[in-house]
């Protein structure tokens, strides 16, 4: 994906996709950490 995108709509779509992927990653990591903390707390 080193190719430069000239279309502004496609650039906006890629930016939105990156932001969505980042948000999903943050939520997944938070759930993972909370589950580990809960496991340690009740063991």
Residue pairs with C-beta under 8 A, 6 or more apart in sequence:
5 11
5 14
